[in-house]
Amino acid sequence: MLIATDDGSVKTRDNRVIFFSYEQFIADIVRGNRCFICGVSPDAVPFNDEHILPDWILRKFNLHNRVITLPNGEAVRYGQFRIPCCAPCNAKMGEELERPMSELFAGRYQVLAEYVKAKGPWFLFGWMCLIFLKTHLKDNALRFHKDRRKGEENIGELHAWGDLHHIHCMARAFYTGCNIEPEVLGSLLVYPAKMIPGIESFDYGDLSFAQTMLLRIDDIAVIAVLDDSQA
């Protein structure tokens, strides 16, 4: 049985949140220090936090001590690029998302392309939503100015959180058991990428205001527009 709360969230009888209302999303996920998947407090269960780019990617390309460039031009090490996540949700993500996704990418372009053709885009699209969501939730913990005399705002204040609320719903589908219907799917393109000796075969970047991202791993390049209804 599902129970609707006064603010519009939806929970199960055992208090598991199936849908975060916008107000609860802002309070618990954006501004709170809670697990970004289930919303639990670190006072209630053990936390081990979640790498924003999955650890299997960091290990594959030896990225832990290298840096990603933030929207303000500053840099942070990939190994320190994490957000709050409880141990149960982290384990569930590892088993249900990251392990099968790492196996798909290990098969290179042909394997992933055949999977998408046979099974549809939803699994890959939801995983891309998850990476985008984690990237920009992290911005709430990062100062826009290193020099406090220039202001106290954080990078997250640049974002339209209503758009991220929608992406949060899709990224949590593995946890809630909800289906991602075709009408809420964005645009997803999977391309073969050239592998050139001496040039690294990894790249990641996004345009937060356009809800668009690119991830390149070996001979696979994935481009996703997360909120354009397949336009």
Rosetta blueprint (number, residue, H / E / L):
1 M L
2 L E
3 I E
4 A E
5 T L
6 D L
7 D L
8 G L
9 S L
10 V E
11 K E
12 T E
13 R L
14 D L
15 N L
16 R L
17 V E
18 I E
19 F E
20 F L
21 S L
22 Y H
23 E H
24 Q H
25 F H
26 I H
27 A H
28 D H
29 I H
30 V H
31 R L
32 G L
33 N L
34 R L
35 C L
36 F L
37 I L
38 C L
39 G L
40 V L
41 S L
42 P L
43 D L
44 A L
45 V L
46 P L
47 F E
48 N L
49 D L
50 E E
51 H E
52 I L
53 L L
54 P L
55 D H
56 W H
57 I H
58 L H
59 R H
60 K H
61 F L
62 N L
63 L L
64 H L
65 N L
66 R L
67 V E
68 I E
69 T E
70 L L
71 P L
72 N L
73 G L
74 E L
75 A E
76 V E
77 R E
78 Y H
79 G H
80 Q H
81 F L
82 R E
83 I E
84 P L
85 C L
86 C E
87 A H
88 P H
89 C H
90 N H
91 A H
92 K H
93 M H
94 G H
95 E H
96 E H
97 L H
98 E H
99 R H
100 P H
101 M H
102 S H
103 E H
104 L H
105 F H
106 A H
107 G L
108 R H
109 Y H
110 Q H
111 V H
112 L H
113 A H
114 E H
115 Y H
116 V H
117 K H
118 A H
119 K H
120 G L
121 P L
122 W H
123 F H
124 L H
125 F H
126 G H
127 W H
128 M H
129 C H
130 L H
131 I H
132 F H
133 L H
134 K H
135 T H
136 H H
137 L H
138 K H
139 D H
140 N H
141 A H
142 L L
143 R E
144 F L
145 H L
146 K L
147 D L
148 R H
149 R H
150 K H
151 G L
152 E L
153 E L
154 N E
155 I H
156 G H
157 E H
158 L H
159 H L
160 A L
161 W H
162 G H
163 D H
164 L H
165 H H
166 H H
167 I H
168 H H
169 C H
170 M H
171 A H
172 R L
173 A H
174 F H
175 Y H
176 T H
177 G L
178 C L
179 N L
180 I L
181 E L
182 P H
183 E H
184 V H
185 L L
186 G L
187 S E
188 L E
189 L E
190 V E
191 Y E
192 P E
193 A L
194 K L
195 M L
196 I L
197 P L
198 G L
199 I L
200 E L
201 S L
202 F E
203 D E
204 Y E
205 G E
206 D E
207 L E
208 S H
209 F H
210 A H
211 Q L
212 T E
213 M E
214 L E
215 L E
216 R E
217 I E
218 D L
219 D L
220 I E
221 A E
222 V E
223 I E
224 A E
225 V E
226 L L
227 D L
228 D L
229 S L
230 Q L
231 A L
